[in-house]
């Protein structure tokens, strides 16, 4: 049984549901936060331009759990 269910709305009448263990859900959240951070950093321009300095990857408050390996 899954610890966490994650739902992503795809269209008005469909969704994707992921039933994940807690470590898997944390890795998913970490990966999403990392990708959002990278995208925002790319859109903001070079570091230091306009006072924007990209935050380090650990700034999302989540420790890196390393690569997933099924049990």
Sine and cosine of phi, psi and omega as CSV:
sin_phi,cos_phi,sin_psi,cos_psi,sin_omega,cos_omega
0.00,0.00,0.61,-0.79,-0.04,-1.00
-0.99,0.17,0.53,-0.85,0.08,-1.00
-0.99,0.13,-0.52,0.85,-0.13,-0.99
-0.68,-0.73,0.70,-0.72,0.16,-0.99
-0.94,-0.34,0.81,-0.58,0.01,-1.00
-0.93,-0.37,0.80,-0.60,-0.03,-1.00
-0.91,-0.41,0.76,-0.65,0.08,-1.00
-0.88,-0.47,0.87,-0.49,0.07,-1.00
-0.97,0.26,0.83,-0.56,-0.03,-1.00
-1.00,-0.09,-0.73,0.69,0.07,-1.00
-0.64,-0.77,-0.14,-0.99,-0.02,-1.00
-0.89,0.46,-0.47,0.88,-0.09,-1.00
-0.83,-0.56,0.26,0.97,0.02,-1.00
-0.64,-0.77,0.41,-0.91,0.02,-1.00
-0.47,-0.88,0.34,-0.94,0.10,-1.00
-0.93,-0.36,0.76,-0.64,0.01,-1.00
-0.89,-0.45,0.83,-0.56,0.06,-1.00
-0.95,-0.32,0.83,-0.55,0.10,-1.00
-0.99,-0.16,0.94,-0.33,-0.14,-0.99
-0.85,-0.53,0.42,-0.91,0.18,-0.98
-0.96,0.26,0.25,-0.97,-0.02,-1.00
-0.87,0.50,-0.71,0.70,0.04,-1.00
-0.88,0.48,-0.61,0.79,0.05,-1.00
-0.91,0.42,-0.66,0.75,0.01,-1.00
-0.90,0.44,-0.64,0.77,0.04,-1.00
-0.91,0.42,-0.65,0.76,0.05,-1.00
-0.89,0.45,-0.65,0.76,0.03,-1.00
-0.89,0.46,-0.73,0.69,0.02,-1.00
-0.88,0.48,-0.67,0.74,0.01,-1.00
-0.89,0.45,-0.69,0.73,-0.01,-1.00
-0.91,0.42,-0.66,0.75,0.03,-1.00
-0.90,0.43,-0.72,0.70,0.01,-1.00
-0.88,0.47,-0.64,0.76,0.02,-1.00
-0.90,0.45,-0.71,0.71,-0.02,-1.00
-0.91,0.41,-0.65,0.76,0.05,-1.00
-0.89,0.46,-0.69,0.72,0.03,-1.00
-0.88,0.47,-0.68,0.73,0.03,-1.00
-0.90,0.44,-0.67,0.74,0.00,-1.00
-0.90,0.43,-0.70,0.72,0.02,-1.00
-0.90,0.43,-0.62,0.78,0.02,-1.00
-0.91,0.42,-0.64,0.77,0.02,-1.00
-0.90,0.43,-0.63,0.77,-0.04,-1.00
-0.97,0.26,-0.40,0.92,-0.06,-1.00
-0.99,0.11,-0.19,0.98,0.01,-1.00
1.00,-0.09,-0.16,-0.99,-0.02,-1.00
-0.88,0.47,0.49,-0.87,0.01,-1.00
-0.84,0.55,0.68,-0.73,0.06,-1.00
1.00,0.01,-0.24,0.97,0.01,-1.00
-0.98,0.21,0.80,-0.60,0.00,-1.00
0.94,0.34,0.32,0.95,0.03,-1.00
0.98,0.20,0.16,0.99,-0.02,-1.00
-0.99,-0.14,0.86,-0.51,0.04,-1.00
-0.85,-0.53,0.86,-0.51,0.00,-1.00
-0.86,0.51,0.65,-0.76,0.02,-1.00
-0.98,0.19,0.48,-0.88,0.07,-1.00
-0.90,0.44,0.37,-0.93,-0.07,-1.00
-0.88,0.47,-0.50,0.87,-0.02,-1.00
-0.96,0.29,-0.14,0.99,-0.08,-1.00
-0.90,0.44,-0.27,0.96,0.00,-1.00
-0.97,0.23,-0.01,1.00,0.07,-1.00
0.99,0.16,-0.01,1.00,-0.03,-1.00
-0.97,-0.25,0.79,-0.62,0.07,-1.00
-0.94,0.34,0.52,-0.85,0.06,-1.00
-0.96,0.28,0.78,-0.62,-0.02,-1.00
-0.99,-0.11,-0.04,1.00,0.00,-1.00
0.99,0.17,0.00,-1.00,-0.03,-1.00
-0.92,0.39,0.50,-0.87,0.02,-1.00
-0.97,0.24,0.74,-0.67,0.11,-0.99
-0.74,-0.67,0.90,-0.44,-0.06,-1.00
-0.87,0.50,0.60,-0.80,-0.02,-1.00
-0.99,0.16,0.00,0.00,0.00,0.00
